[in-house]
Amino acid sequence: GRARLGQVEAWVFDLDNTLYPASCDLFAQINRRINAFLSNFLGVDPAEAREVQQTYIQAHSSTLRGLMVEHGLDPEIFLDYVHAIDHSVLPESPALDRALGRIEGRKLIFTNASLSHAERVMERLGVSRHFQEVFDAAAAGYVPKPEPEAYARLVSRHRLEPRTTVLFEDIARHLKPAAALGMTTVWVRNGVDDAGADRDYIHHVADDLVAWLEAAAAERGGAGRLAPC
């Protein structure tokens, strides 16, 4: 059976393609810069760089971690380069701002990206005021999701109680370690990851984050829990 939301104390959100729709194509810019970085750093063509990227993700959970482990790369060089993008393509989202304002509890960002990128995204969306903390790549010691160590560090640093914490993610496999800790998980389905909602570590599915949050706020104001989607 699916998990139910009880008295939630903390709402933890992934950043890219979760807080904003994948259709904004912001992450596509990042991916292009990852490819360019790999191509330049390794001296290979873009096609080979894409293969290396997939190899690193499979072996090390992220491109950055692969570069650190295999080449001893300074992570900040990579993060600064890949996040030097045009954030102006992100529209302001008054609807998300209102929805976040309606749900009670701490709100955090949990991202494999950099703090500066997260701050720019939140500023563009107009939702910065809602988030107390950003747990970024540096805070995680450059250990990326979905490595369990990253989630353990998040819980420890922010004194989270997993049983009263909800995690939102667009990449389904990134929910598995959270569910293992006892968190309630919400898969923000954006058409990129087609994992399917039948995985036992996916407790809720949100096709529209704003609508889901509005429903959660309404349920919590009433019965105090949200039935599964």
ABEGO torsion letter per residue (X at the ends): XBBBBBBBABBBBBBBGAABBAAAGAAAAAAAAAAAAAAAAAGBBAAAAAAAAAAAAAAAGBAAAAAAAAAGBBAAAAAAAAABBBAAABBBBAAAAAAAAABBEBBBBBBABBAAAAAAAAAAAGAAAABABBBBAAAAGGBBOABAAAAAAAAAAAGBBAAABBBBBABAAAAAAAAAAGBBBBBBBAGABAAEAABAABABBBABAAAAAAAAAAAAABAGBBBBX
